[in-house]
Amino acid sequence: MNHSIHRDHSRPSARTVLPPAPAQPLSVLVVDDNKDVADSLAMLIQVLGHHVTQAYDGETALVAAET
């Protein structure tokens, strides 16, 4: 009998490391009318070391982009 253990290496391990913070953080404007999507994406971008501004509609996004 062969009792070898097969490991699935296609999935990242629990010890996955985030990339280092960028040398120069970007300013990113996240716009989506789905608040959950916008919030999740903004959180991910912030974790990667960038500055995020969020807007949930076009009018707010245009005002944010001008500042």
C-alpha positions, 0 to 999 in steps of 0.5 A: 500500500502507498500511504503517501500524502498529497499536498495541494501546492496551488493554494497559498499557505497560511503564511503568505507574505504581502509585498513590501510597501511601495517606495512611493505610495500612489494616490488611488481613487476608488469609485463604485456604486456598490459600497461593499466592493468599493470598501473592500478594494480600498482596504486592499489598496491601503494594505498595499501601502497606497493612499485611497479616496473613495466615492460611491457615485459619479458626482462625488468621484468628479469632485474628489478627482479635482482635489 
